[in-house]
Amino acid sequence: MDVSTMKTIVDTNLTGLLETTIHGIRSMKKNKVNDGHIFNINSILGHRICIKGASVVTATKHAVTVLNETLKTELGDEKSKIRVTSVSPGTVRTAMAEQFLVDRPELGYLEPEDIVESLIFALAAPANVNISEITVEPV
């Protein structure tokens, strides 16, 4: 993998997530929203190592897992009621995943709607409950 591709993966999977999370928290605080919800879209690769040749993606997704945990701790230390949920799907049928699905159809895949249902599940939890991790895998 060339350096340019590696930087793009890091910028997309980690830097972009950090920037949007920071802006989201600042906006909530500025508008005195103390009970918001942050969803970080992660991957099952953020919890295991399972795909040969995906070391950079796996490393960035593991970083998302750590970021989610530290963010929960930092918000908790501030006595914030902002909840933080990491959603870690398996392969989702998207344009980006099409090539992978063609090569490994036996792995199965999720539909984007499956991930939406996971977000709704976490949002429906009582205000005093934080569902911090959702792993979504195809059957």
N, C-alpha and C positions, 0 to 999 in steps of 0.2 A: 504494500500500500504506500502510495506516495504521501509526502508530508502535507500537501495541499488537501488531500482527501481526509487525512487524520484531523487537520485543523477544522475542516467543515463539520466533521462528526462531533468534535468537542464543542464547537460553537453552537451547533444545533441542540445536542442532547444535554449539555451542561450550562454553557454560558447563557443561552437563550432562556432556559428554565430559571436560572439565577436572576436574570434581569427582570423577567416578568413577575417572579415571586417578590422581589424587592419593591417593584412598582406597585404591586397589588397590596402589600402590607402597608406601604407608605400612604396609599390612597385610602385604605380602610382607617388608618390612624388619623389622617387628616380630616376625614369625614365622620370621625368618632364612631366607627363601626367596630364594636368589640366582639362581635359574634359571627364573623364571616367564616368562610371556608375556602381553603386553598387545596386544589387538587394538583398533584404532580404526576404526570403521566410517565411511568417508569416502564419496566419490562421484566419478564421472568429472568432475563439476563442480568438484572440487578441483584439477583439472589443466588445464582448458580452459574456455572461455566459449562455450557453445553453445545456450543456451536464452534466447530473448528474454523479458524480464520476470522473470528469476530472479536478479537482481543480489544480493539479500541472501543467498539460499541459496548462490550461487556464492562470495560473499565469505567466508561462514562455512566453507565446505568448503575453500577455499584456506587459511584459517587452520588447519584441521585438518592439512593437508599440512605446513605450517610447524611446527606443534606436534609432529607425529610426528618430523620431522627433528631438531628441537632436543632432544626427549626422548631420542632415541637417543644424541645427543652427550653429554648430561648423564649418562646412565646409563653410557656408555662411559668418561667422565672419572672416574667412581666405581669403575671396574673391575667393574661389575655384569655379571652374565651374563643379566639380564632382557632378553628380546627384545621388540622393538616392531614390530608389523606394521600397516600401514594397508591396509585393503581398500576398493577404490574400484569399486563396481559401477555399471553403467549402470542403467536402469530395472528395478526388481524389482517383480513383480506382488504388490502389497499393496493393502490397502483405500485407503491414501492415494494410490496411483498409478493407481487405476482410471479416474478422470476423464481423466488425461493419456493413458492408453492408448486410451481411446475416441476422443479427438481426433486421435491420431497412431499408429494401429495399425501403420503401415509401419516404425516404429522397432524393433519387436520388444521383447521383455522377457525378463528372467531370472526363474526361480523361486527362492523363498527357499532351497530345497535346494542350488541352485547356489552360493550364498554359503557355506553350511555346508561344502560340499566344498572350497572355497578355504581355509577356516580349517583344516580337517583336513590339507590339503596343507602349509600353513605349519608346523603342529604336528609333522608327520612329518619335518621337516628335521633333520639331525644337530644336536646341542647346540651345535656351534661355528659353525652357519650361522644367520644371521638373514635371513629373507625380508622385507625392509622394506616392499615395496609389491606389492600384487596388484591389477591392474586386470582387472575381469571385465565382459565385454560380450557381448550376445547375438549370435549368428551370423545 
